Amino acid sequence: MENPDNPDQPLEEMESKISPPKKENPRSYSIFRMVQSIILWAVALATLFTFWNPHSFFSAQNSIALLPTPANAEGNTVANNRIRIGIQVGHYKHNDGFTCPDGIKEVDVDYVIANKVSLLLGASQITAEVLNEYDLNLINYKADALISIHTRSCTDPSAAASGFTLGTSISAKETEKTNTLAACLAEQYANNTGLVFSYQVIPDDQVNSHTFLDINPQTPAVQIETGSLAVDRSILIEGSDRAANGITAGILCYLKSKGLIN
């Protein structure tokens, strides 16, 4: 596996040719509406502990179809050629993140998925900037959206539970944009990977809150923990195309909802 600090070392197990995700069977209910309800309950519970309701979640959005891989550039006409998307690689150029007993490192998984997202957005004529954990460019970073990519542990007690987690800052300023971005990511990532999701509001005193505090307050940002390194490896490693496709689809869903692409 590649050490991200040594880009000349090839990706061994992680890099594979991007292939189209398998189509899910049509569902008789809207995942998006379920996402809205669950996040509403999550915020209500968070309020009990913080004594302050940080957000009001969500207004309905239209889902977009599952993406081919690479993303279909012809189907996503860019209304503003200055669209800017930040993709942060969790732990990159800082530390390894979680390390599993067999040597799998979180930072390597994050790195592969983030770079595939960047390629997919590029195929849709959208510029994506790949940023490291403490990238100096994050200071007052202005973009249409920023996604911070992480994975969950393979050893702590929660590792045995499959699923992905979305997090937003408790002090987010652009709450409507942030909530829409989170809803799009939740629905599209679930559609592409088949994983269930949970939600968290990230207090400013947590270590991983620094990204939210560093960027420009007008930049909507969401952290995604893409799955458990213990039980979701079929998605995170062997099927990392599906993980990248889900994140990309979520970003395109958000951009469409804001009229930035057609």
N, C-alpha and C positions, 0 to 999 in steps of 0.2 A: 504493500500500500504506500502511497506517496506521503512523504513528510511535506506539509504545505510550506515549510520554510525553505525547502529545497525544490523549486519548481522543475529542475532538470531531471529529478527522479520520476519515472513514469508511474501513472496510476495503474495498479496491477489488478486487484480484484474489483475496484470501484468503477473504473471507466468502461463503459460498453456503448455500443452504437445505440443511439436513441431510436426506439421503436414505438409504434402506436400503442396507446393504452387499450386494454380490453374494454369493450363496451359493457356497461352495466345493464341489467334488465330494467325496463321501465318501472318506476315506482308509482304507487297509487296515491302517494301523499307528497307534499312538498317538504324536502329537507330544509329548504330555506326558512319556511315558517317554523319548523321545529327548532332550528338554530336560534331564531328570534326569541322564542319562548324560553329556551334554556338559558340564554344569556340574560334575559330579563330577571330570571330567578337568581342567577349568579350575582348580578349587581345588587339585588335586594338583600341577599345574604352578606355580601361584602359591606353593605351599608351598616348592618348590625354591629360590625366589628370596627368600622372606621368612623361611625357617627356622622358620616357625610356621604351623600349619594353623588358619586363622581360623574356619572353619565346617565343618559336616557337613551336606551337601545330600542329597536331599530325601526325605520320605516321600510316598507316592502320594496324589494328590488327584483328585477327580472333576472332569472338565471340565464347563463349562456351555455351553449352546447359544449360537450367534452371536446377538447382540442385534439387535432391530429398532432403528430410530432414529426418534424418541427411545426411550430404554430403557423397557421395559414396567413401569410402576409396579405394576400389579396382580399381576404375576408375582414381585415381590420384596417380600414383606412384611417390614417392618422390625421386628425383635424388640426393638430398643433405640432409641428415638427420639432418643437423644443420640449416635448415631454421628457421628464427626467425621473427615473426610478432608481432608488438605491437598494442594493442587495447586500446586507451585511453577513459575513461569514462568522458565525459564532466562534470565539476563541482564537481565530486565525491570527498568527503572528503575536500571540500573547501566551497561550498555554494549550494543553491538549484537551481541555474539557474533561469529560468522563472517559476513563480508560477501562476497557473490559479485561477480564482475566486472559482472554485469548489474544490480546494485543490490539483489538479494534479500538480506534480513538474517535471520539466525537468530532473533533476538529476536521478529520479527514472526511467523514460522512457529510458534515456541513459544507465543506469545500466543494465536493463533487456536485451536490444538489444545487448549490448557489450558482456554480458556473454553468450548469445545464439550464437553469432558469434564465440566466443572462443570454445564452445562445438562443433560447426560444423567443425571448422578447425581441432580440435582434432580428430574428426571422419575421417578426411582425412589425418591423421597422420602428421599434421603440428602443431608445437608448437606455441601457442599464449599466450602472456603475457598481462594480464589486468592491466592497469595503471590508477592511479587517476590523477586529474587535475594538481596537482603540485608534482607529484611523483618524489622523488629524483633520481630514476632510469632513468628519462628522461634526466638527465644531460649527455651530450655526448652519448646519446643512439644510439647504432649501431644495425640495423636490416635490413632485406630485404624490409620491408615496415612498415609504421606506419599509422594507421587510427584513427583520433580523431572524436568521435561520439558526436553529439549535436542534439538538435531539435530547431525548430523555435518557436517564441513567440505565445501565444494565445490571446494577448491583444493589441499589437501594430498595426498600420494601415496595415502592410503587412500580418497580421495573416489571413486575410480573403482569401488570395490567396493560393490555394493548390500547393504543389510541394516541391522538395528538392533542396538543394544548395550544391555545391562543392566549396572548396576554397583551394588554394595553396599559398605559401609564395612568395612574390615579390623577395626575395633574395635567393630562392632555388638554390642550386648548381647542384644537379643531375636533371637537367631540363628534359632530355629525359625520364628518369625513372619515374619522377614525373608526367609528362604529360601522359605517357602510363598508369600509375596507375589510374589517374583521368578519362581517357577515358574508361577504363575497368569498373570502378565503376559507371560511368554515364550510360553506356549501360545496365549493368547487374541489377543495382538497378531499373532503369526504367522498364526493362523487368519483374522483379519480383513483383513490387508494382503497376505499371501502373501510377506512378506519373511523372509529367513533371519536368524538372530540369533547374536550372540557375547556373551561374558560377561567381566566384569572385576571384580577386587577392588580397591577404591580406597584407596590408602594415605593416612594422615592428613596427610601433607605435600603432597599435591596441592591445587591451588587449588580444585578443585570439591569438596573434602572438607568445606568449611566448613559446608555444610548438615547433614551427618551429625553434626558436632561441636557445632553450635548447638542442635539439638533435644533434647528429653528422651530419655535413653537407652532408655526403655521404648517409644518410638515406632518401629515398623518402617518403614524408608524404603528406597526404591529409586530410582536414577536411570535414566531411559531416554533414550537417544539414538535418536530415532524413525526415522532413516534418513539417507541421504546427500543433501545439498543439490545434489550434482552429477547423480546418476542416479536418485534416488527421488522426484523432484518430482511425479510422477503420484499418489503417495500423500500426500506432505507438503503439497502446495498444492492442486492440482486435486481430489485425493481425500482431503482432510484429514478428512472425515467418517469414513472408514474408519480412519484413525489414531486419532481420538478414540474411535471405537466399540471399537477393540481395547483401548485403555487402560481404558476403562470396564468392559468385559467382564472384564478381568483383576482389577480392583478388586472387582467383584461376586463373581467366583470366590473370591477371598480371603475376603471377608466371609461367604460361604456356608460355606466350609470351617471357619470359626471359630464358626459358629452365630449370627452377628450378624444375618443375614437368612435367610429360609426359601426 
